[in-house]
Amino acid sequence: MIKACYCMPYSVNACFEEFRKEVVDLDPEQTKTARASRDFVLSNIARLSNEGELPNVLGNFCLNFGSFARNTKIRPLDDIDIMICYDGLDGVYDTIQKDKLYHIRFADGHPYFNDFKNDDGTTLNSRKVINQMIDALSGVESYSKAEMHRRGEAATLQLSSYPWNFDIVPCFYTRQGFYLIPDGQGHWKNTDPRVDRMRVNTVNQTHSQIPLLLIRLMKYWKELKWGDAVYSYMFEQMVLDHIESSQMPMALSWQVRVLNVLGYLRSAINNPVMDPKGIQGDLNELDLETRNKLSLSAFTSSLSAAQAIEFERSGETQKAVNQWKLVFGDQFPDYGA
């Protein structure tokens, strides 16, 4: 459930600040608790590895990734992503299809992965590796359930005490400097979440810590207006593309910042959205009809945003707030009476 905002601010700026803090952004105390619970999961995985229930884990190469790690997660906090890096020893990989799928092979007699091979008796099956992690985590009392993620790319760990789950991805780090993770079909695919995190951090620092706040604000809009038609990671890249491509400094007000992003999204949804890691290529696989519908939605919101700014400039604050409620929904605060 999204927390309702019951305060009654007396300016549009105050409405935006209240909206961000009480509706969009994660609660700071919950975030602190979630990070502690993540550390607890990592400590349990390290213990299971030391006890031989899991392969040898390379702690320095494990990664916190996803929107929670990049600080772009909005309410509700429902999942946290972790990559657990296994020691590949003398393993090697083959490219099945360039930048798409990989095989991982180990020499005979590997101390741990011999039981997780494909029917060919040589290559490592990623689903079997995930299932083995699920079996190990299922024995930990603090966790209510461990199961295969719906896409078959991770082990989903449900907690007994908190509302969020952990999606735990087994992986290997290559000497070429990227990671191999399960592809959901038993093979492996390449990735490097460090690139995503570095991009977000660089853009955020360059623009006075505003981009993270703007990304979260616009993700709320995306959930309301675009829903699941555009997945969160692709949308995040679109907002970052807008910020990086702009020749102007960040606008001084949230009102103009939002208007500028909406104007960009209106046209950008019809164009390629490139993976900053250079792995997936164009992230935008939407058909023409869907792109047109999403473009119209962004345009409609931009008209409401522009009208809201005009009302505010003429001193009609109540009307301005009403227009912003058309953009962000009923959870946007009401104007104080």
N, C-alpha and C positions, 0 to 999 in steps of 0.2 A: 504494500500500500504506500502511496505517496502522501507525505505529510502535508496537510492543508496549512495555508498561511493565514492566520487570523488577525494579524496586526493590520493597522490602517494607516499607512504612510501618507504624508501630505505633499509629496513631490514624486515625479516620475523617477528621478534618480534614486530616491529612497525605496520606491517599489522594486526597482531592479536589484538593488543591494539585498533587500529582504528576500526576494525571489531566489536569487543565487544561493544565499546562505541557508535558507530554510526549506527549499524545495529541490534545487538542482544539485548542489555540491554535497558530497558525503559528509556526514557528521564527523567532526574531528576526533571525538572520543571513540566512536565506532571504528574509525580508521586506525587509531592507535591499537585498539583491541584486535582488529583483524590482522595487523602486522605481527602482533605477538602470537596470534594463533598460527600464522604462517611460519614463524620461527619454530613453533612447537612441532608442526608437521615436518619441517626439515630436520629437526633433531631426531624425530622418530624414524625417519628414513635413514639417517646416518646410523642410528642404532641397529636397525634391521640389516643394513649392509655389513656392519661390523660383526653381527651374529650369523652372517651367512645366509640370511633369508632373502637378500637382494644382492645383485652383483656389486662389485666394488664401485663406489660412488666417488667421482672427482669433484669434491666440494667447491674448489675454486672455479670450476667451469659450469656449475649449476647457475641458472638464471631465473630471476623473477621477471616475468614479461606480461604482456597484455595491458589493458587500459588501467587496471589498478596500479600496476608498477609504473606506468607512464603518467599517473595522476590525471588521467582524462576520463575516469569512471564517474558516472552520475548515479544518483539514487534510482532504485535500491541497490545496495551492495549484495549481489547474488553469487558471484563467482570470482575466484582468484586463481591466476595461472602461474604454474611453476614448471620449469624444465629441469629434470634430474639427469645429470650427465654421467653415463656409465663409462668405465675404463674399457676401451676397445682393444687394449694390448696390441697384438700384431694384426688386427683386422684390416681388411682393405675393402674399398667399395668400387662398384662398377656403375657407370651411368647407363641406365636403360633408355632414357629419352632425355636429351639435353635440357638441363634446368627443370626437370619434371620429376623423374623417378630414379631411384637408386637401389642396387643390391648391396648388401653387406655380407662379406665372407670372412670366416675365421679358419685358421689352420686347425687340423684335427687335434683333439686333446685340449681345447680351450677349457679352462677350469669352470666355466659357468654356462656358456651359451649353447652347448651341444644339444640340449633338449628342446631348443626353440627354433629349430631349422624348418625350412619348407620341405615339401615332399622330395625336392631334388637332393636333400641330404647335405647341402652345401651352404645355401644362403639363409640369412636370419629373417624370420617372420616377425614383423613388428607387432602384429596383433597378439602373438604368443608372448612376446616380451611384456606387453601391457597387461595381459591376463595374469602373468606371474607377479607383477607389481600389485594387482588387485588382490590376489591371494594373500600376499604378505601383509598388505594394509588391513585386510578384513579381520586380522587377528588382534588389532589394536583396540582396546576397550573404549577409548575416548571417541571413536568414530562409529557412527550408526550404520553406515553402509559404504562399500566401495564397489563400483561397477564400471563397465565400459562406457565411455562417452558416446553420445548419440552418433557422432561422426566417426567413431572408431579410431580417433587419433590420440586419446588420452585416457587415463584412469580418473574417474570422477569420484571424489571422496566427500561423502556427506558427514557433517559434524553433528554431534549430539546436542551441543550447547549453543550454537550460533546459526543464523539463517543462511550464511554463505557456504558454498561448496568450494572445493579445490579441484581444478583440472590439472592433473599431474602428467607431464609428458616426458617419457624416457627419451634420451637422445645420446648422440655421440658427437664429439668435437673432432673435426678433421684437421690435418696438418695444413690444409689449404686455407684454414681460417673461417670455416662456416660450420653449421650444425646440421646433422641429419636427424629428422624426427619422423614418426609414423605418418603414413599417408592415408590411413584408414582402410586400406585394402591388403595389408600385409607387407607392402614395400616400404620404402623410405623416401623422403623428399628433403630438399635443402632449405635452410632458412638462416636468418641472423637477426634476432630481435634487438641486438645492440644498436643496429643502424637506425631503427625506428625510435629508440629511446634517445639516441644522440641528436636526431633531427628535432624532436620535440623540445629537448633541452636547449639546443642552440637557438631555435626560433623564439622560445620563451625568454631567454636571456637577452636576445637582441632587441626585443620589443617590450622591455620593462615588466616582465612577468604577466603581461596581459593575455597572451595567446592561450595559456592553459585554461584560464577563466572563460575565455570566449569559446573555446572548443567545447567545454562542458555545457555552456549555455545553449549553443547551437545543437549539440547532441540531444538536448531536451526537445528542442523544436523538431529535430529529425524524427524522434520517436513519436511525436504527436502528429506530424504531417506526412512523413514519408514511411514511417513504420519499418517493417523488415524488408521493404523493397531495396533499400540500400543498407548494407551491413555496416556496423559501427566503425570498423577499421578503414574501410574505403571512405566513409564520410569524413573521418578524421584527417585523412590525407587531402581531401578536397579543401577543407578549411585551412590546412597548412599551406597548400598550393596557393590559395588566395592571399594569405599573409605574405608569403615569400615573393609573389609576383607583383604585389602592390608597390608602386613607386613613391607612395606617400607614407608618412608616419602613421601610426595607429591613431584613429579618431579619438577625441577627448572624451566622448560620451558613449555609454553602452548603446544608446539609441542609434547613433550613426554607425557604430561598429556592426550592429546587427543588420541594419539596412544595407551596408556595403557587402556583407557576406551573402545575404539573400539575393542581391543583384548578381553576384558572382555565381552562385549556385544555379540560378535560372539558366545560364548558358553552359556552365561547366558540366552539368549532368548529361549534356549531349556530346561531350568530348571524352577522349581517353583520360583515364586517371591512372597514372603510372606508379607502379610499386617502387618506392624509394630504394629498396634493396637490390633492384635490378634482377629479381628472380621470377616474379609472377607476370611481369609485363603489364598489360592494360588490365586494371582491376574492374573496369566498367564493362560488364557483359550483359547489360540490360538491353531488351529489345526496344525498337523505335517507339512503339506505343507507350511503353512504360516511361521512357525518357520524356516523352511529350507531356504525360500526365504529371510527372514530378516537376518538370520545368514550369508548368502552369501553376502548380501548388506554390512553388517558391515565388513566382511572380505575384500571385494573389497576396501572399504574406508581405512581400515588399511594398505593395500598394498600401496595405494597412499600416506598415511601419512608417512609410512616407507621410501618410495622413496624420499619424500620431505625432510625428515631429512637427508638422505644421500647426496642429492644435496646441501643442506645448508652446511653440513660439508665440502664438497669439494669446497665451494665458489661459487657455481652456484645458486645464489639467485633467478634469474629470473625463472629458471626451478623449483626451490623449491616452489615458489609462484604459479606457474601454477599447480603443483600437489595439493596444498592446495585448489585451486579453484575447483579441481575435488571432493574434500571432502565436501566443504562448498558452492559450487555454485558460480555463477558469481558475487554475492554481496561481496565476499571476495575481498579485495582491490587489484588493480593491482600494480605491482612493478614500482617504479618511473623510469622514463627515464633519 
